[in-house]
Amino acid sequence: MAGGGRGIAVLSTAGAGDGRILILAPHPDDEVVACGIAAMRAIAASGAHVFVFYLTTGVVQRDALWPWRRPSHGARLLRRQAEAQQAAALLGLEPVGVLNVASRHLRYHLDAAFGAVAEAIATSGADEVWVPAFEGGHQDHDAANALAARVVDRVPVYEFAAYNFADSCAGANRFVRLNGSETAFVATPDEAQRKRRALECYASERGNLRHIGVTAEAARPLPAYDYGAPPHEGRLFRERFHWVPIRHPRVDFSPSSAVYRDIGAWASAGLTDRCPALGEAPSGEAGQTEREFADAFDKAER
């Protein structure tokens, strides 16, 4: 794995004096899980501005909760928002928005999310995008990765390993397969402590964050993926509890065949209906989201 110490030279703006990085967090907490160390490093080492855009609320739909817990759904949303604000303040991140999309539903709202991502990039002036890896950890992570793939022609995009179940073993902050372009971030004692404290801000997710470490992270330029197929062979992290006989709210029972069918179809449509490059006018065949994206960038350029 390239890098490995405290260097961040592989990431395009990390060495710049005024880098502007946008993290696409599928849920509030993924900005810490996937790239908390790297974000702290970029801010401390180069004075970068690190923004975060939350692609979902991080809370499942009301009717997915146990009936006796549904009345507290609104309180759960407010709690997750408060946790995100605390974690962002601790790490020095700058939140720029959150989509009103329930957890496990991002794949149903990819067009709207794409327009919002375009606006977030333009608003933040980001010259680099970070996103969790395509690794089968959570369907929203994989959908977010597909969203990020749509902007690689405009800004450099880097994916960060979050968690996966490769080799039938739950692993955090390591890629399923290496391609030689990876950069490792080994935390200093202070960085590890701050990441641990940031994870503790998400008390509502304590049970889901037990497997997340605080000593290392890994990033690489976003590869070209086939989003219509699972990220790796064998059982995915999100499929670990599909044997449970009841529909437990904490288990995503969506069939992976349906998840990657939807994400893959959207990603394939983007390949055939590619966004115009910077400086080009939107083509006559482009969809509305592509036009909105180009408009947002035009505003930023002006």
C-alpha positions, 0 to 999 in steps of 0.5 A: 500500500502506498503512503503508510506514514503521515503523508497524504501526497497521493490525494490531489489537494492534500498538499495544497494550502487551501484545499477544499474537500467534500465528504459524501457521507451516506449516513451521519457517522460515515464521515468519521468511520471512513475518513476521520483520520484523513480529514483531521490530517488534511486540516492540520497539515495543510489548512484544508477546509473539509466539508461533509454532505449527509446523503441520508438522515441515517435513520430508517423509515418510521414503519420499519421500527418496532410498533412501540418505537415508532412514536419516537421516530422524530426524536431519533432524527433530531438525536442523529442530527445533534450527534453529527453536529457534535462529531463535526465540531470535534473533528473540525468538519463543516456540514453543508447539508443533509438529504431527507432520505431514510437509511436504506433508501438512497438507491430510490432517490439517486437522481435527486441526490445527484442534483444535491451533490452537484449543488454541494460541490459548487457551494463548498467549492470542493476540488476533491470528493471523498466517499466510502468504498464500494464494498458491500458494507451497506447498500447506501454506501454502495449507492453513494459510491455510484453517485461519486463515480458520476463526478470523476470527470469534474473533480478527483474522487477518492474512496475510503475503506469503511467495512466489509465481510471479505474472507467471511470476516468483518474488517474495517478500514481495509480494502477487499482487493488492492490495486496498488494505488492505495494510501494508508493513514496511520493515526497518531495517538492524538488522532486515534483518541479524537476519532474514538471520541468522534465515534462516541458522539454517535451514541445511538449507533454504538452497537453498529460501530463496535467493529470500527477501529481508530488506528488506521484508514485507507484511501485510493482514487475511485476505480471503475466499478460494475455497480450492477454486481456485488462488490465481492464474492461470498456473503456481503457485510450487509447480508450477515444476518439474513438468516434471522427469521423475523424482520428485525429493524436493524437488519437490511433484508433487501435482496442484494440482487435488487440493490445492485440491479437498481444501483447498476441501472442508474450508473449505466444510464449515467454512462450513456447519458454522460454529463458534459465536461467543464466548459461544455454546454449540456448536450441535447440528450442530457437528463435534468440532473445533468443540466442542474449539475452543469449549471451548478458548476457554471455558477461556481466558475463564474 
